[in-house]
């Protein structure tokens, strides 16, 4: 059975052997998705096991905090209040974003 360290070494060797950056991006994206799933599961396990507060591992610590976030649907509010589109546009800012996605 392959260990986690062996899998990481093998994955890194795969990325380093790829000449095309698009292929390297696809491999790294797959690894990222797998890591994100592991991280999400670990966070849930830690929160459920230890509860809220600061917790110490052997080498590292983490803090678990529970909260709620309220999100206002401003577009819906503006529509319901019959706010003119021009007023919404006046208070809307735009920023440039570069997006590169890969199919994995």
N, C-alpha and C positions, 0 to 999 in steps of 0.2 A: 504494500500500500504506500502511495506517495505521501510524504509529509507536507505540511503547509510550506515549510522553508524550501523544500525541493520544488514545489509547484511555483513558488515565487521566483526562484532562480531560473527555472525552465521558462517561465513567462518572460522574464527580463531578457534572457538569451534570444527568445523568439523576436521580441521587439527590436533588439539590437541587430539581429540578422536581416531585418527587413530594410531594403534600400528605399522603397517608396514611402514617403511620409504619410500618404493616404492609408496605406496598409497598416503602418504603425499606429495611426490614429484609431483604426478599427479595432486592432488588438487591445490597445489601451482602454478604449471605450468599453469593451467586453469585461476587462478586468475591473474597471471602475464600477460597472453595474453590479458585479459580483461582490465587490467590497462594500458598496452601499447597502446591499441586502444584509450582509453580515453585520454592518454597523447598526442598522435599524433594529435587527434582532437583539444584538447585545445591549443597546440602549433600553429597549423594552424590558429585557430580562433584568438589567440593573435596577431600573425604576421599580419593577414589580417585586424584586427581591429585597432591596435596601430601603426603598421609599425616599421621601424628600429629605434633603440634607447633604452635607459633605461627607464623602466616603473615601477611604484610603485603601489602595491596593498594595501590593508588595513594593512597587516602584513608582506608581502614579496615583493621582487622586482624581476624583470627579465630583461634580455637584449636580444633584438632581433637584430640579425646581418644577413645581406644577403651577400652571397659570392658564388663563383663558385670554384669548385675543378677540376683541370685537373689530369687525370689519364693516365699514359703512359702504353700501352700494351707491356711491355718489352719482353714477349715471342714472340710476333709477330714481333717486331723490330729485335730481335736476329735471327729469322727465315729468315726474308727478307734480312738481312745483311749477311746471311750464316755464322753466328757465330757457331763454332764447339760446340757440346754438352759438350765436356770436359771443355771448357772455361766457359760455363754457370754453370756447376757443381762446378767448382773451386770457383766461386763467389756466391754460394748458401749456405745459412745457414739453419740448421735444428734445431727445438726446439721440445721438448716433450709436448704433449697436452693430457689431459684426458677429454674425452667427455662422459657425461651421458645424454641420452635423454629419454624422457618418452612419451608414446602414450596417448594422451588425446582426 
